[in-house]
Amino acid sequence: MPGVSARGLSLEQRRQLAVNLTRVLARYRSIVDAYIIEFFTDNLWGTLPCSWQEALDGLNPPQLATQLLGMPGEGEVVRYRSVWPLSLLALKSTACALAFTRTPGFQTPSEFLENPSQSSRLTAPFRKHVRAKKQHEIRRLGELVKKLSDLTGCTQVVDIGSGQGHLSRFMSLGLGLLVKSIEGDQRLVQRAQRLDQELLQALEKEEKRHPQVVRASPRYSPHHVVRWVEPTALCEELLLPLDTSPQSRARLLLTGLHACGDLSVTLLRHFSCPQVVALASVGCCYMKLSDPGGYPLSQWVAGLPGHELPYRLREGACHALEEYAERLQKSGPGLRTHCYRAALETVIRGAQPELRRPGVQGIPRVHELKIEEYVRRGLRRVGLDPQLPLNLAALQAHQAQENRVVAFFSLALLLAPLVETLILLDRLLYVQEQGFYAELLPIFSPALSPRNLVLVATKRPLGEAFSLLEMEDS
């Protein structure tokens, strides 16, 4: 999906973008704030303008991918089945124009051509126990952190929310950085330490097999700390250097790979500490942000009318637009899941009106089930009698509107990147209001990792050297 590059916008342009985003999101709040499982109970299709209904009704999934979400195939020209109303065309253009692009600004050579689960850009020891998505992420973010460390004179990297330590291991044992890993779950830390030892043994064996290969950098194991980082208070452990000799002066670089919810905000709040010289943060799980506290952070966005982003909007911002567009283009039967769940909601409320939007544990192979069988299994999962009498005619009528459900969800998905853009823009403005420098870079392939924008912040401007962070290593 096209969009605006976050890189290089002036302060005034960033502020104006925030104004435009709040206005657009306020205007179309009824779409982005809707729950697709209430498609039938709340007559969501009927909330759309009649001209929109006419334009979208009957479009098959591949047409929605190309005509609405703007994701045509290579060299393909979008052809509309009918004349669309200007208001719908304007919405599509506005959504594309205001969202930060998630497409990297350079051609990344495919690292999964030979094997879709093994990155050709990582050696075998660093790929073990790591899925393809994570291999891509730790390599790209690790290499960016290494460059940023060199540019800012960083003496130590702090990986916050480090989980099983995949990123920390690559940065320390692969790139020669001194890394402290902070994770609140002791079981994950113990697992990380076991994986550290396993990797060290594998690297030692590799060196014995190839003694002629000279190690390019010193080898440090990550230093793991079990610590829960509170979102509202500074964490002293996070700021303590590993080298505590009197003559050493800590210059810390903070990073987090998909730091969940408030954890990304915590990184930003620690950035103002004098020991910290740089930050590279990839956020995630915006719906888990504290309200208030996690958003807005900047005074500018907080002062804008309509800046509020309730839970549903923040949750929608975490959807994978590119992945769903690919599903639309393939037009598989799995697309009917939302329609089935929305039909189930009508039965649940008919049986127990006060039970609204209950969580339904995954029902396997939904696309192979008749709608009535899905509903009965769903009733059992929410604690209702699966033998309730069902109105089969009503369920079949709902199923006949499957394409409408997909169309409405696609419309909401078109707007979802605007929410993510506003959240990340608020963070950029917050850093600037502290007197520092910040940019956003798309560093992962969005097809592999939809939350792919890394916020890079520094205490001093990097000038032309900043472009080095965008480049793919050879």
N, C-alpha and C positions, 0 to 999 in steps of 0.2 A: 504494500500500500504506500503510495507517495505521501509526502508530508514536508514539513519545514525542518531544516537542519537547525538543531539547537546550538551548534557551534558558531561562535562569532557574533551572536545577536548583541546589540548594545543594551545598556540598562533600560533605556527608554523603550526599545523594541520589546524587551521581555515584559516590561510593565504593561504595554499595550496589548500584548498577546494574552496576558492574564485577564485583562478587561474583556477582551473578545471571548475568551473561553467561558468566563462566568456568565456572560450574556447568552451565549448559545446553549449552554447546559441548563440555564434557567428556562429558556424557551421550550426546550424539548425534554424537560424533567419527567413528564409523564411516560416517556418511552424508556429512558435509561433507569428510571426508578421502579419499573414494573418487574414483577416476577413472572417468568414464562409459564410456571406451573399454574398460574391464575388466568391463563389465556381464555378459558371458557367461563370460569366462575366470575371473572371481572369483565368479560366481553372486551378483551384488549383490542381485537380487530376493529370493533366498533368505535374505539377512541381515535382511530386514524382518520384523517380527512377522506371524504369519499373519493376524491380524485386520486389519492395515494392508493386506496384500496383497489381501484380500477387498474392502476398501473402495475401493482404488485401481484394482484390476484392471477393465479394461473401460471406465474413464472416457475419454471422448474429450477432445481438447485443449481445446476451449472450456470443458468442465466442470472441467478442471484449473485453468484460469485463474481461474474464478469460485469454485470450491469450495475449492481448496487455496491458491492465491496471493492470494485475496481481492480480485480485481479485477473486480467486476461492472460492467456498463455503467450508464449514467446511470439511476438509479431502479430498477434491476433488483434483484430479491430472489434471494438464493442458495437454491437448492433442492437438497438432497442426494438422490442416487439411492437410497441405502440408509442405514441407521443406522450412523454412524461410531463406532469405539471411542473411549472417553473419552481414551485416551492420545494418539491422533492429533489429536483436537480440542484437547487441551491444548497439544500442540506448536504447532499453528497459532496459537492465541491467544497463547502465550508469545512466538513469533517476532514477531508483530505488536506486542506490548506492549513488548518490550525494544529493538527497533531504532529508531534515530533516524529520524524522518520525513524524507523527501526532498521532501515537498510544500511549496512556499512558502506562507507564512502570509497571503498576500494574493493577490488576483486580478490576474494579469498580463495586460494587454490583448494580444491576439495581434498579433505584429509581422510575421507571415507570411501574413496572410489574403489579401492582394492577390497576392502572389507567394511561393511556398514557398521560394525561394532568395534572396530579397532582403528584408532587415529594413527595415520602414518606419520604424524608430526610429533608423536610421543614414543619413547622407547618402551619396550615390553614391560619392564618392571613398574613403570608409572601407569600403565594401563590396567594392571591386575586389580580386580575388585571394583573397577570404575566403569560405569556405563558410558556409552558413546556421548551422550549429552554432557555429562560431567567432564569427560576427557576434553571435549571442546572448550568448556567453560574454564577449567583450571589452567589450561594452556594459554588461552587468550588473556584472561585476567592476570595470571602469573607473569606473563611477558610484559604486560602493561605496567604492573607494579614494579618489576625490575627496572624498566626504563624510567619510571617516575622516581624511583629510589635514587638512581644515578643522577637524575637532573636536579634533585632537591638536597642531595647530600645526606640522605636518610641513613641512620645507623642501625635501625631495627624496625621490622614490620610487625604489627599487631593484627592478627586475624581474629575477628570477633564473631562469635557464633560459628565456630570452626567445625562443628559436627564430628565426623569421623576423620577429619584432618587431611582430606585429599588435596585441597589447595595449599595448605601449610607444607605438606610433604614435598609438593612440586616446587614451591618457592624456596624451601630450605635445601633439600637434598638434590633438587634438579637445577636450581638457579643460583645457589650459593648465598642466599639471603639469611640473615639472622632473624628468626621468626618466633614470636610468642603467640600461642594459640589459646584463646579463651572460650570455654564452652561450659554451659550450666548443667549439662546432663553427664553425670559421672560415668555412666555405662558407655556413652559415646567416646569419652576421653580414654577410657580403658581400651576400647576397641582401636582408637587412633594410635595408642602407644604400641599395641600388638602389631598393627600394620606398619608402623615405623620400623620396628625390629625386622619384620619380614622383608621390607624394602631394602634395608641396610644389608641384610644377608644376600639378597639377590644382586645388589650392586657390587658387593665384594666378590661374588662368584664371577660376575661379568668382567671385573677387572683382572681376575686371575686368568680368565680365558683369553683376554686381550691385553697383555701387559704393555704392549707398545703404545696403547692409547693413553695420552697424558690428560689427566683431569684438568678441566678448564678453570674450575673455581674450587675454593675450600668447601668442605662438606660439614654442614651443621644439621643436627636433628632438631625438629621443632621442640620448643619448650612448652609443654601443655599445662594449663591451669584450669582447675574446676572452679568456676565462679559464675554466679548468676549476676548479670549486669542490669541494674535497675534503670528503667527509662528516665527517671526524674532526678537522679543523683549522679554525681561524678564518681567513677570507680577508680580508686587509687591504684589497684593492681594493674589496671589497664595502662596506666601511665608510668609504672615502674620499669626502669631499664633492666635488661638482663646483665649488662656490664655495670656493676655498682662501684667500680674503682673511682676514687676522688677526682682523677684527672679527666674522666670520660664525661662527655656532655651528650645526653640523649637527644636524638632527633628522630622522632617516631613517625611512621607512616601507618595510618589506620586503614584497614580494608575489611570488607565483608562481602561474601558471595551469596546473593539472595538472602541478605539479613532480613529476617521476618519482622513485619510490623514495626513496632517501636524501636527495634534494634538498629535499623537504619537511621532513625532520628537520634538515637543515642550516640552514634558515631559522629553525627554533625555537631552535637552539643559538646563533645570532647575535642572537636577540632579547634576550638578557640583556646585551648590550653597551650601555654608557651612551649611545652615539650614536643608538640605535634607540628610537623612541617608540611604534611600532605595527607590526602585522603583519596581512596578509590572505592566507591561503594555502589553495589548493585542491589537495589531494593526489591521487595517482594511482599506479597500478602498484605496489600493496602487495607483490606477490611479489618485487619487486626490492629490498626493504629488506634491509640487512645483518643477518646473524644470527650473533652478537648485535650490538647497536649501534643498529639502526633501530627495534627493538621488543623489550621494552617500554622506554619512556623514564622513566615515573614510578616512584617507589619503591613506591607503593601497589599498582599492578598487578603489578610484579615480585615482590611478596611474596605474591601469591595463588596457591594451588595450582591447577594446570590452566590457567595463563595462557598457556602456550606455543601459538604459532600457526605450525605448519610451513608449508612452501612451498605445498602444495596448498590449504590453507585461505585463505591470503592471495591466491592466484590466483583462487579462487572468489569472493572478495569484490569482484573487479573486474567481475563479470558485470553485464549490464544487465537487471535483473529486469523493469522496465516494458516494455522492448523485447521480451523473450521472451514475456511475458504477452500482448502484442499479437499476436505470431506464433501463440500458442496459440489465441487467439480467432478468428484468420483460418483456422487449421487447414490451412495450405498444405503441399504435399508436401516443402518444404524441411526440415520437422521430422524427416525420416527420416535426416538426415545422421549423427546420433549412433548410430543403430542400425546403419547400414552400416559406420561406422568400428569399432564394437565387434565386428561380425562379421568384419571384416578382421583385427582383432587375434587372433582365434582361429586364423585361417589362418597368420598370421605366426608365431605361437608353435608351431604344429604343424610348420612348416617349419624354424624356427630358434629353439628355446626360449629361448636366451640373449638374443634380441633382444626387448626389452620397451619398449612405448610409443614406438616411433620416430616422429619427426615425418613427417607425410605432407603434401607440398605440395598446395595446393588443387587439387581435381579439379573442373573446371567442370561446371555443370548436373547436379549429382549426382542431383537428383530425377527426371531424365529417363532415368537408367540403370537397367538391371536389376542386381540385387545382384551377380551373378557378374561382370558387366562392370566394376562399380566395384571389386571385389576385385582383378581382374587389373590394372587401372590402378594401384591402390594398391600392389600387389606390385612393379610396375615402379619406382614412386617410392621405395621403400625398398631397392632393389637386389636384389630376389629375382626368380626366374624367373616371369614372368607366365603361363607355360604349365603351371604346377604343376597336377596333377589336383585338382579341387575336388569336395567333397561337396555337391552341389547340394541334396540333401534337408536337410542340416544348415543350409545358408545360408538356405533358404526357411523353415525352422523359426525361425531367428533373426529373419528379417524379419517373421514373424507376431507377434513380441513387440514390435513397434515402439512401441505405446502404453505398454507397461511401461517401456521405456527412457525415453520422454518423461516418464512419471510419476516415475521415480526422479530424473531430472535436475531436475524441477520441485521435488521434495522437498528436494534439496540447495540449490536456488536460494532456497527459502523461508528457509533458515538462513543463507545467505551474508551478508545485511545485518547479522546479529549480529556477524560477524567485523569488518566495516568499522566498526560502532559501537564495538567494543572498541578497535580501533586508534585511532580518533579520540578516544574517551573517554580513553585513555591519554595522548594529547597534551594534552588539556584539563587533566588532573590534573598533568601535568608542568609546565605553565605556572603553575598555581596553587601548586605546591610551590616555585617560584622566588619566590613572593610577588607575582605579577602577576595580571592579569585576562584571562579568555578566554571566548568563547562560540562556538557553531557556528550558522551560518545556512544554510538551503537557498536559494540565490539563482538557480539555473538551473532551467529546466523539466526534470524528470527524463526526460521523453520525448526531449528533445534531447541532454541531457548528464547521464548517470547519476551521475557523480561530481560532485555539485552542492553539497556542503556546504563552505562556506568557514569556516576557523578564523580568527576575529578576536581578536587579543590586543593589550592596551594596558598601559602602565605604571601608569596611573591609571584609576579607575573612570569610566565615561562617564555613569552614571546613566540618567535618562530619555532623554537624547540618543541613546543607543544604538539606540532604536527607529527613528531616522531612517535607519539603514543598511538596514533591512528594506523601507523604502518604495520603491515604484516611482516613478521620476520621471515627471512629466506630460509 
